[in-house]
Amino acid sequence: QGPAVFNRGIIARNIVQNVRESPLHPGVLVLADLSSYRACLRTPVSGSYRGYQIYGMPPPSSGGIAALEALNLLERYPLEDLIREGETFVRIFSQAQRIAFMDRKHCLADADFVDIPRSKLISKKWARSRMRLIRHSSSTREEIARRLGLAGNERTSHISIMDALGNALAMTTTIEHYFGSAMVVPGRGFVLNNELTDFDAEPHRAFGRRRVPSLNRVESERKPRRTAVDIPASLGGKRPLSSMSPTLVFKDGKPYASLGSPGGTQIIGVVLNVLVNLIDFHMSAEEAVHAPRLIHRGQGIEVEEEFFRNNPWMATWQSKGILVEVREPFGDLQLVLVENPEEGWLSGASDPRGEGTTQGI
Ligand code: DON
């Protein structure tokens, strides 16, 4: 019966009733919340990285902007000439992510409610001015401990596809945590999401010495949202900030790679690891996806066990007080790569850390 049955017909009524009458956690959802919802067609954010054109997800995902900002910073260094797991590479690679996460935190939220300086954040000029912030991480152990409480093993799904005609798709989809809100709509066979966890729980953030309202808070009053202003019932409806980073890469105007991953805020760093492995270190699809990972989400370096084991100098950094947190493998990246554009060879790699597979048809 088309989409209408889902957001205004019988299925919508079933969802609303199920949420409002939940014996455990009754919610306040109303039919207008569903009927006024619009899936928007959005223009991707794009930028160049060493001659490749990168297209990423715009707000309300932070993935595209944060990844492009980090890439612009990285482009200023000859990564190709560095040892991939060496100290200089790790410092530059982790700091570029730290800076992108700092700007993500202060500038990004639902663009219907907040003006986002998107072209500034992804400009080469901005990267030039942010370079001076590259340094060793100076986070305290307490900061890391606070964040660790939030780290989870939740799963989202990502699929990357390319076909013989040169069409490319990168799609990330999520209900947030495993089993979402753990509510199943009786008789309908699907679980409702718990995406509210992607909002800031704190209404304010520290910004230097000031406290400023956090952009990604749930609105306290219900304002109309811009993408639905012509719909009178549509008040509120702020979309949570995501990190989902479905990414398409083009070379000379032709598709080169499609990639993405689950992992909440880890997604951005995981995608950056694989992009740098491909573009700077010229790895094959499989090598790029398998290689041990290092990310920085603004609070400290997070590194997979294998990366840490391979590099004894990391323990020296730790002993100097630099935060290097050794973690179980993270991310579940899916990649399709054009190996040979002339002959149309594609190769795929599915993360050994996860449960995906590659398929050629
Ligand atoms: O920030 C995001 O993009 C997440 N809400 C996406 C969901 C996800 O990856 C689930 N895993 N943590």
Boltz pocket constraint, residues with backbone or C-beta under 6 A from the ligand:
constraints:
  - pocket:
      binder: B
      contacts: [[A, 152], [A, 153], [A, 154], [A, 155], [A, 156], [A, 174], [A, 176], [A, 177], [A, 198], [A, 241], [A, 242], [A, 243], [A, 244], [A, 261], [A, 262], [A, 263], [A, 264], [A, 265], [A, 267]]
      max_distance: 6.0
